[in-house]
Amino acid sequence: MGKRKFTKKLSSLPKGLPTPKSKRARASIAESANINPFESARASSAKAPKFHVHNRPISGRINPNNAIKGAGSALKRALDNRKAGLRQSMQKNKKAGAFIDRRIGESRKAEMTEEERMLARIVRERASRSKKRDKYALGEDVGNDTSLSMTHKGQAIDESYTGKNDAYAILSDEEDDKYGGQLERADTEMHFGGGEFDEEMVRLANSNPYGPSGGAKETLGDRYRTRKEELDDLIMRKKYEKAEKAKAKEEQVETFEEFDENFKELASLLKFRDKEKDRRTVTQARKDGTQSQTDKEMDEWDTEMKSFMFERRVKATDRTKTTEEIAKGEAERLHELETRRLARMSGDFEDDDFSDISDDEEDIKSKKKRGKKTKEKTAKRRDRNPDELDSEDEEDDELEAKFTADGLVYVDKEGNIVKKAGEEKSDEEEENPQDSSDEDSDNLGASDDDASFDSGDGLSSGEESDMDEDTILEVGTQVKGKYLADQQMDGKSKWYRGQIKSVKTDEAGNTLYDILYDDGDVEEGAKPENVRRRKESANEKKVEEEMKQKLAEISSKRRKAKQKARTEIPYIFEVPKTLDSLHDMIGTYATTGPDASLIIQRIHAANSVKLDHRNTEKMQNFYDVLLKRFIGVGDALCKGGNGGEDLGRYDQLDSLVQVLYSMTQDSPQSAAAVWKRRLGIMQNALSKRLRDAEFVSIDDEEDFSAWASTGILLAFRAIGHIFPVTDMRHVVVTPALILMGQTLGQTPIRSVEDVMRGVFLATLMIEYTKGAKRISPEAFSFLAGVLNLFADNMEEACQKSPIPSFIGASKVGELQACRESVIKYFKSGRAKNATFQLSLEKEKMTSLGAPAAILISTLRLIRMLSKFYARSLNQSESEAFHDITCALLRLSQYSSKAMKLPGVVSREIKSTVEILREELQIGDARRPLTRRASVKASELAIKTLAPRMEDPDKYFMGKDKDKTRAQAQRDRMRREYKREHKAVSRELRLDAAFIESERRKDKDKKDSKARNARNKNYAWLENEQATMNQQVAQGGGLLSGGGIGAARAKAKSGRIGMKRGGKF
């Protein structure tokens, strides 16, 4: 047996803590360790509730009737129930008998004597009797012969008891008070009075010969009125108290208002800080750079807030327009522009604002005028009467007042600060406050009363004239005349502006003038003293110059507008029916490629199907015309390239695709019909070229190709942008895919140009099919054939090509030298800055670097394919890429060093092989082939989510807010199940802990009994041994051969009994 290990109890203290020596202290510590602090806190809070509620129990309050009931002791009650239930189950566990003797004193725990047991049973029997049952038991009592009966005031209540004159005595249990313990006298009389037991009523009835009500002292009505008076008094008292309370409240409010008024006087005596001083301090600290971190953050906050204040306010926009409304608006705009263009060409400039006619000088002048107008409007706002109404134009330019850190400022629409509040007028305005009034008074046709009366010298105020009386004015002179001066009363008349129409003399030889006034009146025979030459002021000259300048500007704009109208492209065109008519139209009005695109866009916008359904037929014909032009521009792109900025064939193709897409959205059926007819024409053309290719020998010097032109290839590219390519079956895309596959699989390769067209077409097929996770075997096989062209043994590799397009390629000399061309191109040094990109232009397809571009582009495309189709072909990646893998192996082999590919190409090949091995897991063991599951229609369909409309009146915060009813119920059940599962786990865990603790307690109890018995035996043995040792130590031959330790040694030495230093 080894050393006994120390077993730590659950209730023992941790190591390192001092253990109290007294038993009572250890017991108190153990008891405190078992106390749950949350339970005690809950119980303490339950003892002192926040509110006292009388009509229902409060959660967390201890039940006053039972101390162990209530929410405060819920945990203790749960533990007690667990102890009671589980302890009995543990005791009954593994026991066959379940009989429990419930008699008093018969249980095992009850240790009672016979007398105690009998006494307890008698007490239980006596206590089980009901007091109510014994209280009214009128039978004979055991041991007593006297009979019991009910009595009242010493009289037995039996058959002879009448109960008369004792009605109130029955209602009371007290002997002294007739109405004791009952209702008040009035209530008693009202509810219970009036019967034959009412002695007062009987007495009054007997004494009154006229009946119970005639001359009665107090009747039931009197009692009722007395009660009513008491209730009225109570009501009046309540009303009085309520009025007193309202009066006190009013007095309190008046007192508070008086205090508030007095507080203003007190506040005036207080001293506030100088904000201006603080502002100067902060400004100086900002300049010196000694600001605190808090001040810096506040400065950043102020700057951000100011930026928000000057942001433009966003206004609500109109609703989103439909396609019909957009098309109608665009057509109306074009018609308005065309009407204006035609009017300008004919010289009609009425209602023409010339908004599109401007030059640099006019822009500068307009900016100056705009600045001047802004200043004038600002001055007018300062001088404006607050009661003056604004016009609509002034309302648009009205300034907005905003509060900033610098005070109140005025801001315009763009957020620029125009002025600050309280600024005074400028010096020029103070010096010339009457400029505007002078201008108004000097306008043509003005006649102020204040300035038109005669002065002492016969001239109007403010006028000077250097004209003599004998001077004769010429015709056309600007003058001022007194209209009908002879007919005016008291010789007072006004001066009016006019012009001399004619000069004549009367019979006496006096000169007379015929004056045409500015207001249209004519005066004949005006005398010279009533006519004065009008001297033009500086303001009038200024106005006249401005008018001349304005007329010159208008004349210049009209001339430019007329010239622009003659040279610009019309806005409305008739729909061309043929390609030749479209080309004639473009040749007439367009000079560049963008102009041609603009004409096509305007034709579509002015004749859209959305404007009128009757345009469907002619727009369908125009769709076919645009498709033919697209193919023609693509063919021209192959021959001549982009053509510079003037032609811009790439931009023309982009514009044509946009117009074709818009027309397809307008009428999908018409567009699909045009494309189907065009695809049929393309297929017939392909079949004819394939037949011709059989009769054209490879050795012929004629440049023949059975491949489609560049325009048709670009048309295939446009299909992917116009129609959806992910549909399972489509009326346009599906035939296009079949035609592209036929072209790749059957069209023979005769040149590098054919290879480049084939790679482009294979890329298009892959782009069409990758969105729907489909495979195009023709594209995969064609890419493998392209790699075989660059193999060392090119003839053998082409014979193993999976498609017939490359069977005859080994006989073409240009294709046989593809590998050598790549090697020569890299040795020449031209590949340093090359991008190796494919191009459909003739010049680039016939260049020296075309084979290298084809090879590297093909490798890049294969890497893209491997990443896209990785782990998405149901373990069939190795079969799908088998031809490409074999072609890569042939490509990396070479017979001599001269045929070794350059390092750039070798790295591209190595990278491609590594990606194929990693992504497609080629070379690894694969699972057996399984039936490939077809994609379900539900998986291909676009997920359509139903909108969830929330009622703002029933808004709530919850986990199931944005879920459907079924989903919310399912999640709710899942949460409830989770909570129940956790609760069951918690209960099982608590039960297991309790069972384990009880088992340990029982085990400790049994072990303690055995330990005590063993210790007792050890003590007895030690006591006996000690006695023996004492006897052996005493010696004298009392014991021999016994003892242990020192006594045994002394016995063996023969010196028993001898002590050191003495004698026995």
Secondary structure, DSSP 8 states (H G I E B T S, - for coil): ---------TTS--TTS---SSHHHHHHHHHHHT--HHHHHHHHHHHS-SS--SSS--TT-B-SS-TT-BGGGHHHHHHHHHHHHHHHHHHHTT-S------STTTSSS----HHHHHHHHHHHHHHHS-HHHHHT--S--TT--S----EETTEE-STT---TT-HHHHH-S-SS-TTTTS--HHHHHHHH-SSTT-HHHHHHHHH-TT-SSTT-SS-HHHHHHHHHHHHHHHHHHHHHHHHHHHHHHHHHHHHHHHHHHHHHHHHHTS----HHHHHHHHHHHHHHT---HHHHHHHHHHHHHHHHHTS-----------HHHHHHHHHHHHHHHHHHHHHHHTT--TT---TT---HHHHHHHHHHHHHHHHHHHHHHHH--TT----HHHHHT--EEEEETTEEEEE-TTS-EEEETT----HHHHH-TTHHHHHHHTSTT---STTTSB-TTSSBTT------TT----TT-EEEEETTGGGSGGG---EEEEEEEEEEE-TT--EEEEEEETTS-EEEEE-GGGEEE----HHHHHHHHHHHHHHHHHHHHHHHHHHHHHHS--S-----SSHHHHHHHHHHH-SSHHHHHHHHHHHHHHT-TTT-GGGHHHHHHHHHHHHHHHHHHHHHHHHHTT-HHHH-HHHHHHHHHHHHHHHHHH-HHHHHHHHHHHHHHHHHHHHHHHHHHHHS-TT--S----S--HHHHHHHHHHHHHS-SSSSS-TTHHHHHHHHHHHHHHS---SHHHHHHHHHHHHHHHHHHHTTT---HHHHHHHHHHHHHTSSSHHHHHHT-SSGGGGGGGG-HHHHTHHHHHHHHHHTTTTSS-------SHHHHTSTTHHHHHHHHHHHHHHHHHHHSTT-STT-HHHHTHHHHHHHHHHH--SSGGG---HHHHHHHHHHHHHHHHHH-TTS------------HHHHS----------GGG----TTTTS-HHHHHHHHHHHHHHHHHHHHHHHHHHHHHHHHHHHHHHHHHHHHHHHHHHHHHHHHHHHHHHHHHHHHHH-TTSS-S---THHHHHHHHT-TT--TTS--
